[in-house]
């Protein structure tokens, strides 16, 4: 499957798949059923904390969450790392919205978020296509170099769990969904679905999210 052809299996108009996952804050579990019949939900699916673009997107969602909540929309992020690793990270980098842990990417699979096959052609393209997803870099860089540069700017040091997550997950893509109070998907966005690899690391802007 080419990345340019990747589309979410769960599309607007379809029912969102149920899930129940450990809450990162240690308060038991969090499930889609917690929101059904009560409030719309903005759901953001991230990979592990090894991903510098995910770490920046989590911070971006945190800044958008108050406005979403004021519009009657709750926010939930799913991070693909063990709960204890997520708790360690967010102990020092707290965020305003609720988070769940899904190290096995079960929710990504349920929602149909693609995981491209790392073919030689894909690896070659990763070294050629230049990106600067949120404009933090002085200029666009090849994808792997851009990821390393963003990680350096963040000053983040990966731990053993991050390395294990990366080895299992790469090159899993990410996605976001707006789910209404009846559990129906009303909007979906999947990384690279429209721009191919040039879309790596891009996340809907605050304005994009707030007009959903």
C-alpha positions, 0 to 999 in steps of 0.5 A: 500500500502506498502512503498516498493511497492511505485512507482511514478505514473508519470514515465519516458517517461510520460508527467509531470502534469501542475501546477500553484502555488504561488511563495515564493519570492512573484513574482506572480505564478510559473508554469510548463509552465514557463519552457516548450519549454525553458529549462529542469527542476529539480523539487523537491517536499518537504513537510512542513518546519516541516520536518528536512530532507526536510530543509536539502535537500533544503540546498543541492539543493541550493548547487547543483543549480549553477552546474545544471544551468551551465548544462542548467537545471533550478531548482524549489522546491515546499514546502508544507506550506502556502506562508507566512510561507515559506517567513518567513523561507526563509527570514532568510535562503535564497536559490539560486533556485526558490520555490513555495508553495503548502500547500495542496500537490496538486502537490504531488498528481498530480505526484503520490507521495505516502502518506502511511497509518499510520497503527500500523505496520508502526508506529512500523517500524518507531520505529525500523528501524534506519537511518542516511540519510546524515551522520550527526548523530554519528550513525543511530537512529530509524526514529522518533528519527533521525528526532528529533536529526536532528531538534535539531542540526539545532536549528529549532523551529517549529511554529503553522503553522508547527504543522498544516502542520505536522498534515495534511501531515504526513507521506507524502513522497517526490519526485524529477523529471527531466523534459525535455523542452517538459514537458516529465519526463526523471528521477524520484526518490521517497523517500522509493521506493527502500529501504522501510523505510530505505530510509526515509530522503534520497535525491539524492546526488549532484553527482547523480543530476548532472549526470541526 
